[in-house]
Amino acid sequence: MLRKTLDNLPYALPYLIVTAVSVVLFYPTWIRLTSEWLEFEQVLAHGLATAVIYVALLLIHPPLPTNTQAPSASRFQVTGILILLVTTLVWALLELVRIDTLTYLMLPAGLLATSWALLGFYRALRLLPYVILLALSLPIWADFIPTLVAIASAVVSNWVRLFGMTALIEGNSITLPYGRLVIADGCSGIRYFAISILLAAMMSILNDYRWRGWLCFLTAAMVLGLIANWVRIFILVVVGYQTEMQSEMLTDHELMGWVVYGVFILPALYFAPVNRRKTADAPEAKRFSRKGVVAVLAALVVGPLALSVLQLSGNETRPWAPQNAAMIPGQPSELPLQLRLPDNLDHNVWATPGGAWLSVAQSERSAATDHKLVPYLRPPIDSEKWLLQESQGELKIYQRRGGRQRVAVLQWYQVGDYAAQSYRDAKLWQITATLSGARRFALVSVMAECEPRQCNRAIENVGAAQNTISLSPLPPENKASSQ
C-alpha cells in the first residue's frame, strides 16, 4: 500500500495542493465546518471520516491522468478564473450574513473553481467525483430529516395495517394497546442514508465508474439505506406489540439497527461490479497556470481579506415590544402552547385585550460573538406533544397529543424591517436586512386557546390581535418591567 501511494504521489500532489489552497481561500467556513465535525452529532457523525477518506482516496487512487488539450483550452482557463472570482465574491457575501447552509455549499464549488483556475478544465473534471464525496461531509443532512420521518411514518404505518395489528396511527405516532411509539427525528434513518451514499461514492471512485454507473449505484444505496431503516422501525413495533412494550430492545436498539443495516448493505457491496484501473502511459502535467495563480491571489483579496474588513459592528439596539398599551405583560409559562426556544433568545409575552397571547422571542446580532443575524432555530412547536390538525393559510390549529386541548397559532419571523412566514425565507431575507444595517431578529407568535368544540372565536381573537400588533424599540424605562 505504501509503495502504491508513493507511486501515485506525483499524480495526487497537484490535487492536494489545490485542496490546501481552497481551504485557505475559504478558511472561515472551513474552520466552522471542522468544529461541527468534531461535535460528532447524529447527522454529521461521518463528517470527519469523510474528509479523511477524501484525502486517502487522492493518495491511493488519484484521478486518472489526462493530457487532453482542446483548441479552446485558453478560453476555458479564462472561464475558470472568472468562475473562481465570482464564487469567492458570492461566498464572501453569504459568509458576511452567515447563511451557514449556503456557505457550506459554496465549499465544494470553491474547490472545483480553484482546481479549474490552477489546473485547467479537464483536470478539474477528473476531480469532480472526489469533490462530490467530500460534499457528503457538509452539515446539510438535517434538512432531510422531516421528509425522511414522514416517509418512514407512512411506510411503517401501512405495514402495521397490512399485518392487522391493533394500533391507532396519528401521523408519526403509533399507539399500541400497551403503549405509544413515536417515529421521531432519531428514527429518520439519516445516518443509514448518509453512510449508504458515502459507501456508494467510495465504491464508484475506486472502480472508476462512469456517470451512469454512479447514478445506478447511488440510487441503489439510498434505497437500501431507507428500506433498512423502515425494517428496523417495524421490528421495534412488532417487538413492542408482542412483548406488551416490556422488551429492553425498545430503549436500546442501536446495535440491532446496525445489524439490520448490515444485512442489506453488505451483500450490495459484495456483488458490486469491480473494475481494475489500467495504468496510464501518459505522465500527468504538474505545472500550475500562471494566470490561475494570479486569480487565486485576487480571490484572496476579494474574499477573506475583504470579508475581514466588512464585518459589521454597531451600537446596541433596544428590544422590540408592542406599541399597544392595552397589552398586559405576562410570563412564557402562561402561554397555552409552550414554545421550544434556544437560550440565546429573549422571550417576552403579552396578553391581548381580546384573550389572545403575543410572544416575541428576539435576539440582537453581535459582531463580537456571532455574525449571524438569524440564529439557528429548530421547529418551535414540539411535534411529539402537539399534532398539526388544520391549516387556514398561515394560521394553524394544533391539538395536544393524548388530549383534546387545541390552540390556534399564527407565527412569523421578523428580520429587521422584513417579515417572513418561514424560517427558510427568514434566512434569505437576512441578506437584504444585514446590508441595510439591521441587527435585530424575532420570532413572533400570536396564539389563543380554542373552546372545547370549536375554534372560531380563537381564530377571530388571533386575527384581531395580529391587526393591532406593531413592534417598536422598547423604551429604556419599560425594558426591566417586561422581563
Helices and strands as residue ranges (DSSP letters): H 2-25, H 27-37, G 42-44, H 47-60, H 73-97, H 100-119, H 121-135, G 141-144, H 145-162, E 168-170, E 173-176, E 179-182, G 185-187, H 190-206, H 211-242, G 248-250, H 254-270, H 290-300, I 301-305, H 306-310, E 320-322, E 328-330, G 332-334, E 346-351, E 357-364, E 386-392, E 395-400, E 406-415, E 418-420, H 423-435, E 440-449, H 456-468, E 471-473, H 476-482
